[in-house]
Amino acid sequence: MKLELSRVLQGGSRLGVLKGLGRTGQHSLEVPGCLLYTRCGTVPHLTHDTLHSLDKLPSVTQVSLDHLAEHQEVLEEFKEGFQKFSGLHDSVLFCSLHDPATSSPTGYATNKTVSVWGSGGRIELTAAKFMALQKLVRPDCYVSMADGETWQDNTSRKRVRKSVERTLVHLDECLLVHQGSQELEGAALFGSVEGGDVMEERERSARETAKRPVAGFCLDGLHSGRLDGALRSQLIGAVVKELPEHKPRLVQGVGRPDEVMECVEAGVDLFEGFFPFLVTERGCALSFRFDTANDPESADGAPTSENTAEQNGDHRPHDPSCMTPFEMDLKDKRYRDDFRPLVEGCGCYCCRNHKRAYVHHLLATNELLAGVLLTLHNTAHYLTFFAALREALAADKVDLLKRRLFLETNV
């Protein structure tokens, strides 16, 4: 795995390509970019064929041990890894500890273990069991075991310090097994950077993790709804100063377009692609403008989207469970007789073939097709946003894109 940067903007934004992905090294991923969110290797609501009707899907597919740990016996019997088991032959497999779209219970980490939560409840993992699972999954990339339970408001500095120390011990244990494992030969191990909201601990975690032979870094505990955006940017800015420039940086739990922009400006390369799933589950469609053809402050470039914060109500912008100003609620009765596409000019299957009124009807009657159409649209819209972000970085139009986004959110 090699990160080739074509531009590094003042302030930290990075543009480039992550090359040599996968065991064969034949895949690449443009950065800033996002992973393809799945549950047990499947994008919710979509079949494999339906998913591949979308253009320019990310080459990296994310799975999490939350969903895989309870299937350990099945994987042991299969013996050929999860990638082959799930039919993900044409994708790079990235394995994280937790599902970014689901809040895991806290208070279960110990000096020796962390816990994941499957359909059958809690599964406690030691470093040995964690690595045994990774050998069965055989991911192309994975994040080391970590104690990330430091995001609550009342977390003490002592607890944060303990989390950093535990995570470093877990990383050393994982590296020892990783380096001697035939099943994980060629796999890339990402080290987890912890530290809660304590600047000194964030810097220490980053500095110590960078000393280990890891392929990349996972910035944990900076999730939406857990930290103020300005503080998150300050923490990321301090962390990346301790990290080598040539290795990728992924942030967990951040998906809102405005927060993605903030993280990119602070120096983040990769994101988990779970945000379209959350929007779909709310019965909503992503509908925000990210084109930079016209200045949104000019009269002819003013945003025309209907989903401003004022129209959608007083949302709590940093609560991931709440509707955001970047989406329209198609369950609302005002869309019952609206015969326009979800987003004018969108080229996804849903917008080319169906209208807002039809999707509203599907949602009102609890038809499964609603989830299919919304997932197709939301995924396409989100991926196009990342493409527009990269174009803005290349053309020095980041400020223009930010104005577009922040006018959309009525901030």
Secondary structure as UniProt FT lines:
FT   STRAND          2..8
FT   TURN            10..11
FT   STRAND          14..21
FT   STRAND          27..31
FT   STRAND          33..34
FT   STRAND          36..37
FT   TURN            40..41
FT   TURN            44..45
FT   HELIX           48..51
FT   TURN            52..53
FT   STRAND          60..64
FT   HELIX           65..68
FT   HELIX           69..71
FT   HELIX           72..78
FT   HELIX           82..86
FT   TURN            89..90
FT   STRAND          92..96
FT   TURN            100..101
FT   STRAND          113..118
FT   TURN            119..120
FT   STRAND          121..126
FT   HELIX           127..137
FT   STRAND          141..143
FT   TURN            153..154
FT   HELIX           157..179
FT   TURN            183..186
FT   STRAND          188..193
FT   TURN            196..197
FT   HELIX           199..210
FT   STRAND          216..219
FT   TURN            224..226
FT   HELIX           229..240
FT   TURN            241..242
FT   TURN            245..246
FT   STRAND          249..251
FT   HELIX           257..266
FT   STRAND          270..271
FT   HELIX           275..281
FT   TURN            282..283
FT   STRAND          284..286
FT   TURN            296..297
FT   HELIX           299..301
FT   HELIX           309..312
FT   TURN            317..318
FT   TURN            320..321
FT   TURN            325..326
FT   STRAND          327..329
FT   TURN            330..331
FT   HELIX           333..335
FT   TURN            336..337
FT   TURN            344..345
FT   HELIX           349..353
FT   HELIX           356..364
FT   TURN            365..366
FT   HELIX           369..394
FT   TURN            395..396
FT   HELIX           398..408
FT   TURN            409..410
//
